[in-house]
């Protein structure tokens, strides 16, 4: 079931996700500093950023799918298809993000706890939570500020997105998300390598999987 090809797939998906993750960050962080006519050119910048972010999202989701697929079915609270697919359900996806990301960290750590070689590859649930909470906080604060200053929306949007506080917070979001992706990739690789070396591992035997709402571990 587990072969070196799984490592190659994980590597490809991770590095493609990172490549397309850095590009929209650079556009969003530095692009607004060089606009001569922000009211007009800002729309083109937003379009480019949205396009790059869409490509990154695709690679991030297929990486998430592969990491769930690495877990033995009896150790995972959900299937890879559900982990990714339920993220597209409006409103429900707010809850499901925690199951797909924090749940992955919990289940992956449970499996790695049973391996001697995977202890250093365990994921941080705190990072997984932060990778969800910070973007949500960004959307709320950004929307509120634009709503308050709606009379001069274009001018205020440019001033806000080219200011230091916005750049710092936006960069923090990107760093946290990148760290989560790296931890996810590292943990999945460690598990695959373990199963390649230990094809008769007890981890591949059926065990009770936790319920989706069971979150007893601490970050």
C-alpha positions in Angstrom: 0.0 0.0 0.0 2.8 2.4 0.9 5.5 3.0 -1.7 8.3 5.5 -2.5 5.8 7.0 -5.0 3.8 8.3 -2.1 6.8 10.3 -1.0 7.2 11.7 -4.5 3.5 12.7 -4.6 3.8 14.4 -1.2 6.9 16.3 -2.2 5.4 17.5 -5.5 2.2 18.7 -4.0 4.0 20.4 -1.1 6.5 22.3 -3.1 4.0 23.3 -5.7 1.7 24.6 -2.9 4.7 26.6 -1.4 5.6 28.0 -4.8 2.1 29.3 -5.5 1.8 30.4 -1.9 4.7 32.8 -2.0 3.6 34.5 -5.2 0.3 35.8 -4.0 1.9 36.8 -0.7 4.5 38.9 -2.6 1.8 40.5 -4.8 -0.4 41.3 -1.8 2.5 42.5 0.4 4.6 44.5 -2.0 2.4 45.2 -5.0 0.4 48.0 -3.4 3.6 49.9 -2.7 4.3 50.5 -6.4 0.9 51.5 -7.7 0.9 54.9 -9.4 -2.9 54.9 -9.8 -4.2 52.6 -7.1 -7.9 53.3 -7.8 -7.4 51.8 -11.3 -4.4 49.5 -11.1 -5.6 48.0 -7.8 -8.3 46.0 -9.7 -5.6 44.4 -11.8 -3.6 43.6 -8.8 -6.6 42.0 -7.1 -7.3 39.9 -10.1 -3.7 38.7 -10.3 -3.7 37.9 -6.6 -7.0 36.0 -6.8 -5.7 34.0 -9.8 -2.5 33.0 -8.0 -4.5 32.3 -4.7 -6.9 30.0 -6.6 -4.0 27.9 -8.0 -2.4 27.8 -4.5 -5.7 26.6 -3.1 -5.9 23.8 -5.5 -2.5 22.5 -4.6 -3.1 23.1 -0.8 -6.3 21.0 -1.0 -4.7 18.1 -2.9 -1.9 18.1 -0.4 -4.5 18.0 2.4 -6.2 15.1 0.6 -3.0 13.2 0.3 -2.1 13.7 4.0 -5.5 12.3 5.0 -5.0 9.4 2.6 -1.7 8.5 4.2 -3.4 7.7 7.5 -4.7 4.2 7.8 -8.5 4.3 7.6 -9.1 3.0 11.1 -6.9 5.8 12.5 -8.6 8.6 10.6 -11.9 10.3 11.7 -12.9 10.9 8.2 -12.1 10.0 4.6 -9.8 12.1 2.4 -12.7 12.9 0.1 -14.9 14.2 3.0 -12.0 16.1 4.5 -11.7 18.2 1.4 -15.2 18.0 0.0 -17.0 19.2 3.1 -14.9 22.4 3.0 -17.0 23.5 0.0 -20.3 23.4 2.0 -21.3 27.0 2.9 -21.5 27.8 6.7 -20.8 24.2 7.6 -17.3 24.6 6.3 -16.5 27.0 9.2 -16.9 24.0 11.6 -15.3 21.5 9.2 -12.1 23.5 8.8 -11.3 22.5 12.4 -12.0 18.9 11.7 -10.0 18.8 8.4 -7.0 20.6 9.8 -6.9 20.3 13.6 -8.4 16.8 13.3 -5.7 15.9 10.9 -3.1 17.0 13.5 -4.7 15.0 16.2 -5.1 11.8 14.2 -1.7 12.1 12.7 -0.1 12.6 16.1 -2.0 9.5 17.4 -0.5 7.4 14.7 3.0 8.9 15.0 2.9 8.3 18.8 3.0 4.6 17.9 6.2 4.9 15.9 9.7 5.3 17.3 10.9 7.3 14.3 8.0 9.7 14.0 8.1 11.6 17.3 10.0 14.5 15.9 7.5 14.9 13.0 4.4 15.4 15.1 2.1 18.3 14.2 1.2 21.2 16.4 -2.6 21.6 17.0 -1.9 25.2 18.1 -0.5 26.0 14.7 -3.4 24.2 13.0 -5.9 26.3 15.0 -4.0 29.5 14.3 -4.0 28.8 10.6 -7.8 28.9 10.7 -8.5 31.6 13.3 -6.1 34.3 11.9 -7.6 34.3 8.4 -11.1 34.5 9.8 -10.1 37.3 12.1 -8.5 39.1 9.1 -11.8 38.9 7.1 -13.8 40.2 10.0 -11.6 43.2 10.8 -11.0 44.1 7.2 -14.7 44.0 6.4 -15.6 46.1 9.5 -12.9 48.7 8.6 -14.1 49.0 5.0 -17.7 49.3 6.2 -16.9 52.1 8.5 -15.1 54.0 5.8 -17.4 53.1 2.9 -17.8 56.7 1.7 -14.2 56.7 0.5 -13.8 53.0 -0.1 -11.2 53.0 -2.9 -8.9 55.5 -1.2 -9.2 53.9 2.3 -8.7 50.4 0.8 -5.4 51.5 -0.7 -4.2 53.3 2.5 -5.2 50.3 4.6 -3.5 47.6 2.4 -0.3 49.7 1.9 0.1 50.4 5.6 2.5 48.7 8.0 -0.1 47.1 10.3 -1.8 45.4 7.4 1.5 44.1 5.9 2.6 42.7 9.3 -0.7 40.9 10.0 -1.0 39.6 6.4 2.6 38.3 6.5 1.8 36.6 9.9 -1.1 34.8 8.3 1.0 33.6 5.4 3.8 32.4 7.7 1.4 30.4 10.0 -0.3 28.8 7.0 3.0 27.9 5.5 4.2 26.4 8.8 1.0 24.3 9.0 1.5 23.0 5.4 5.1 22.1 6.2 4.1 20.3 9.4 1.4 18.4 7.5 3.9 17.4 4.8 6.6 16.4 7.3 4.2 14.3 9.4 2.7 12.5 6.4 6.2 11.7 5.0 7.3 10.3 8.4 4.3 8.0 8.5 4.8 6.8 4.9 8.5 6.1 5.6 7.5 4.1 8.7 5.0 2.0 6.8 7.5 1.3 4.0 10.0 0.0 6.5 7.4 -1.7 8.7 4.8 -3.2 6.3 3.5 -5.5 9.0 3.1 -2.7 11.5 0.2 -3.1 14.1 -0.9 0.4 13.0 -2.3 -1.2 9.9 -4.6 -3.4 12.1 -8.1 -2.2 12.8 -8.5 0.1 15.8 -11.4 2.3 17.0 -11.3 5.7 15.3 -12.1 8.8 17.3 -15.4 10.6 16.8 -15.1 13.8 14.9 -15.9 15.8 18.0 -13.4 14.1 20.2 -10.6 16.6 20.9 -9.0 15.6 24.2 -5.4 16.4 23.4 -3.9 19.7 24.2 -2.0 21.8 21.6 
